[in-house]
Amino acid sequence: MLSAGEIKKEIEARLKAYLSRDKSGIRKELLTMFIRIRSLTISEIHARLSERFSISIKAVASMVGTIASRIGILHVRRSTEGTTSIYEVKEQYLDLMTRVVATT
């Protein structure tokens, strides 16, 4: 079983690899949004990213899903109505995210 420090190192490596493939800056912008706002829906993210980038809502959902499932820094919860998924940054990874985004 991995220790907390080893898990953070693994997540840091995954974040760096994810951002290294960011040619347009959209991934960095998405992570910056989560650092600032911490809790967003796909439609909120799409509305904000559409102001600067040409992107479909499906592409936004795919990026957020990758961050939540493969990198593991987002928590998903349902709205009170149960119709919308709300993605939230896991607090234990906020400092790590901030540091990695600032250095790339």
Backbone as CSV, one residue per row, in Angstrom:
resi,resn,N_x,N_y,N_z,CA_x,CA_y,CA_z,C_x,C_y,C_z
1,MET,0.839,-1.181,0.000,0.000,0.000,0.000,0.883,1.243,0.000
2,LEU,0.481,2.232,-0.783,1.263,3.453,-0.898,1.011,4.391,0.276
3,SER,2.063,5.087,0.689,1.905,6.084,1.748,1.328,7.361,1.143
4,ALA,0.916,8.279,1.994,0.337,9.547,1.523,1.352,10.329,0.689
5,GLY,2.602,10.296,1.087,3.648,10.996,0.335,3.866,10.395,-1.043
6,GLU,3.812,9.068,-1.113,3.977,8.400,-2.409,2.796,8.679,-3.332
7,ILE,1.610,8.745,-2.764,0.422,9.055,-3.564,0.526,10.463,-4.130
8,LYS,0.966,11.408,-3.294,1.114,12.795,-3.774,2.159,12.885,-4.880
9,LYS,3.245,12.136,-4.760,4.272,12.145,-5.803,3.725,11.583,-7.109
10,GLU,2.926,10.530,-7.012,2.313,9.930,-8.200,1.336,10.913,-8.860
11,ILE,0.534,11.570,-8.058,-0.423,12.543,-8.591,0.317,13.723,-9.209
12,GLU,1.392,14.155,-8.588,2.192,15.241,-9.150,2.757,14.845,-10.505
13,ALA,3.259,13.632,-10.623,3.798,13.157,-11.900,2.702,13.100,-12.959
14,ARG,1.511,12.638,-12.582,0.401,12.579,-13.528,-0.039,13.970,-13.968
15,LEU,-0.086,14.900,-13.024,-0.454,16.281,-13.370,0.554,16.904,-14.333
16,LYS,1.826,16.696,-14.052,2.865,17.242,-14.928,2.773,16.634,-16.326
17,ALA,2.538,15.342,-16.405,2.398,14.690,-17.709,1.169,15.211,-18.440
18,TYR,0.069,15.410,-17.719,-1.167,15.933,-18.306,-0.933,17.336,-18.869
19,LEU,-0.246,18.167,-18.110,0.013,19.536,-18.562,1.079,19.601,-19.649
20,SER,1.960,18.617,-19.718,3.003,18.631,-20.745,2.408,18.446,-22.148
21,ARG,1.210,17.866,-22.213,0.544,17.676,-23.508,-0.413,18.817,-23.840
22,ASP,-0.346,19.901,-23.099,-1.244,21.041,-23.269,-0.653,22.031,-24.264
23,LYS,-1.070,21.917,-25.516,-0.517,22.783,-26.557,-1.211,24.154,-26.616
24,SER,-2.494,24.203,-26.302,-3.261,25.441,-26.433,-3.386,26.227,-25.135
25,GLY,-3.084,25.614,-24.006,-3.234,26.281,-22.714,-4.576,26.011,-22.052
26,ILE,-5.416,25.224,-22.700,-6.759,24.974,-22.173,-6.734,24.120,-20.903
27,ARG,-5.841,23.160,-20.835,-5.755,22.304,-19.644,-5.304,23.115,-18.440
28,LYS,-4.319,23.961,-18.651,-3.845,24.815,-17.566,-4.950,25.766,-17.122
29,GLU,-5.694,26.300,-18.062,-6.809,27.190,-17.724,-7.875,26.440,-16.923
30,LEU,-8.168,25.214,-17.303,-9.151,24.403,-16.586,-8.703,24.152,-15.142
31,LEU,-7.456,23.766,-14.961,-6.952,23.525,-13.612,-6.922,24.809,-12.788
32,THR,-6.585,25.924,-13.421,-6.587,27.213,-12.738,-7.993,27.573,-12.271
33,MET,-8.987,27.270,-13.103,-10.379,27.501,-12.714,-10.725,26.711,-11.452
34,PHE,-10.328,25.452,-11.415,-10.615,24.636,-10.243,-9.869,25.135,-9.008
35,ILE,-8.683,25.665,-9.187,-7.937,26.217,-8.054,-8.664,27.438,-7.498
36,ARG,-9.152,28.303,-8.389,-9.839,29.527,-7.956,-11.236,29.261,-7.408
37,ILE,-12.013,28.449,-8.104,-13.434,28.302,-7.784,-13.716,27.049,-6.956
38,ARG,-12.981,25.990,-7.176,-13.008,24.735,-6.413,-14.215,23.841,-6.645
39,SER,-15.342,24.356,-7.096,-16.534,23.534,-7.267,-17.288,24.013,-8.509
40,LEU,-17.322,23.161,-9.554,-17.903,23.566,-10.839,-18.671,22.418,-11.485
41,THR,-19.628,22.784,-12.333,-20.311,21.807,-13.171,-19.714,21.865,-14.569
42,ILE,-20.004,20.866,-15.380,-19.503,20.833,-16.759,-19.994,22.050,-17.535
43,SER,-21.256,22.408,-17.378,-21.790,23.543,-18.131,-21.148,24.859,-17.690
44,GLU,-20.851,25.016,-16.409,-20.163,26.223,-15.938,-18.748,26.299,-16.522
45,ILE,-18.069,25.176,-16.526,-16.716,25.128,-17.088,-16.760,25.455,-18.576
46,HIS,-17.692,24.847,-19.288,-17.813,25.089,-20.727,-18.077,26.561,-21.015
47,ALA,-18.963,27.174,-20.255,-19.277,28.594,-20.468,-18.030,29.458,-20.287
48,ARG,-17.246,29.175,-19.268,-16.036,29.972,-19.016,-14.941,29.707,-20.051
49,LEU,-14.739,28.441,-20.403,-13.694,28.124,-21.388,-14.061,28.604,-22.786
50,SER,-15.345,28.623,-23.106,-15.800,29.059,-24.436,-15.494,30.525,-24.696
51,GLU,-15.303,31.296,-23.646,-14.952,32.709,-23.807,-13.574,32.870,-24.438
52,ARG,-12.671,31.930,-24.171,-11.293,32.036,-24.669,-10.911,30.990,-25.704
53,PHE,-11.612,29.850,-25.690,-11.238,28.737,-26.556,-12.459,28.244,-27.326
54,SER,-12.197,27.651,-28.473,-13.262,26.997,-29.228,-13.290,25.540,-28.786
55,ILE,-14.296,25.176,-27.978,-14.341,23.841,-27.395,-15.791,23.403,-27.229
56,SER,-16.020,22.116,-27.461,-17.366,21.573,-27.295,-17.578,21.153,-25.844
57,ILE,-18.837,21.023,-25.474,-19.149,20.594,-24.111,-18.695,19.147,-23.876
58,LYS,-18.702,18.334,-24.932,-18.226,16.953,-24.805,-16.725,16.908,-24.525
59,ALA,-15.986,17.799,-25.149,-14.546,17.863,-24.903,-14.265,18.293,-23.465
60,VAL,-15.062,19.234,-22.956,-14.915,19.676,-21.569,-15.206,18.508,-20.631
61,ALA,-16.289,17.793,-20.891,-16.648,16.645,-20.055,-15.547,15.586,-20.072
62,SER,-14.945,15.382,-21.214,-13.864,14.413,-21.332,-12.645,14.838,-20.510
63,MET,-12.280,16.108,-20.596,-11.131,16.604,-19.828,-11.377,16.490,-18.330
64,VAL,-12.558,16.887,-17.896,-12.883,16.832,-16.472,-12.915,15.375,-15.998
65,GLY,-13.461,14.496,-16.817,-13.482,13.075,-16.469,-12.093,12.498,-16.323
66,THR,-11.198,12.891,-17.196,-9.807,12.439,-17.106,-9.162,12.922,-15.820
67,ILE,-9.380,14.171,-15.489,-8.798,14.728,-14.267,-9.367,14.031,-13.038
68,ALA,-10.660,13.749,-13.070,-11.298,13.104,-11.912,-10.884,11.641,-11.769
69,SER,-10.863,10.914,-12.879,-10.628,9.474,-12.767,-9.168,9.071,-12.863
70,ARG,-8.439,9.612,-13.797,-7.041,9.173,-13.990,-6.056,9.888,-13.078
71,ILE,-6.266,11.176,-12.896,-5.345,11.913,-12.022,-5.807,11.794,-10.574
72,GLY,-7.102,11.848,-10.357,-7.653,11.597,-9.027,-7.705,12.784,-8.097
73,ILE,-7.766,13.998,-8.624,-7.754,15.180,-7.759,-9.122,15.837,-7.621
74,LEU,-10.136,15.261,-8.274,-11.484,15.813,-8.180,-12.428,14.806,-7.536
75,HIS,-13.369,15.342,-6.807,-14.442,14.553,-6.208,-15.735,14.914,-6.939
76,VAL,-16.562,13.923,-7.222,-17.818,14.157,-7.927,-18.975,13.961,-6.960
77,ARG,-19.888,14.919,-6.937,-21.097,14.756,-6.142,-22.290,15.229,-6.965
78,ARG,-23.439,14.783,-6.601,-24.672,15.160,-7.294,-25.269,16.404,-6.662
79,SER,-25.928,17.230,-7.473,-26.650,18.379,-6.944,-27.811,17.882,-6.097
80,THR,-28.424,18.773,-5.339,-29.533,18.375,-4.469,-30.702,17.811,-5.255
81,GLU,-30.876,18.275,-6.494,-31.938,17.742,-7.352,-31.554,16.395,-7.939
82,GLY,-30.276,16.081,-7.929,-29.792,14.818,-8.468,-29.636,14.799,-9.973
83,THR,-29.683,15.953,-10.599,-29.617,16.002,-12.059,-28.252,16.405,-12.597
84,THR,-27.471,17.092,-11.793,-26.201,17.631,-12.259,-25.052,17.127,-11.393
85,SER,-23.944,16.786,-12.043,-22.732,16.410,-11.309,-21.922,17.658,-11.024
86,ILE,-21.462,17.767,-9.802,-20.628,18.896,-9.396,-19.246,18.338,-9.085
87,TYR,-18.240,18.908,-9.720,-16.863,18.455,-9.549,-16.156,19.400,-8.590
88,GLU,-15.534,18.834,-7.570,-14.860,19.614,-6.542,-13.424,19.140,-6.388
89,VAL,-12.535,20.084,-6.126,-11.133,19.749,-5.880,-11.028,19.094,-4.509
90,LYS,-10.287,18.004,-4.449,-10.003,17.384,-3.154,-9.016,18.296,-2.427
91,GLU,-9.397,18.732,-1.249,-8.619,19.738,-0.510,-7.161,19.328,-0.283
92,GLN,-6.903,18.039,-0.082,-5.535,17.607,0.209,-4.601,17.781,-0.993
93,TYR,-5.177,18.016,-2.190,-4.346,18.182,-3.377,-4.320,19.619,-3.897
94,LEU,-4.970,20.534,-3.205,-5.047,21.920,-3.680,-3.672,22.579,-3.752
95,ASP,-2.860,22.424,-2.718,-1.514,23.018,-2.724,-0.653,22.420,-3.830
96,LEU,-0.747,21.118,-4.006,-0.009,20.430,-5.055,-0.413,20.954,-6.427
97,MET,-1.714,21.059,-6.656,-2.214,21.591,-7.935,-1.690,22.993,-8.182
98,THR,-1.795,23.833,-7.174,-1.355,25.225,-7.299,0.118,25.303,-7.666
99,ARG,0.934,24.495,-7.014,2.378,24.497,-7.268,2.697,24.006,-8.679
100,VAL,2.071,22.913,-9.091,2.345,22.342,-10.418,1.875,23.296,-11.528
101,VAL,0.701,23.868,-11.378,0.185,24.799,-12.404,1.064,26.033,-12.487
102,ALA,1.547,26.520,-11.351,2.387,27.717,-11.341,3.752,27.480,-11.992
103,THR,4.246,26.248,-11.965,5.575,25.975,-12.506,5.555,25.528,-13.971
104,THR,4.369,25.345,-14.538,4.319,24.916,-15.954,3.881,26.038,-16.848
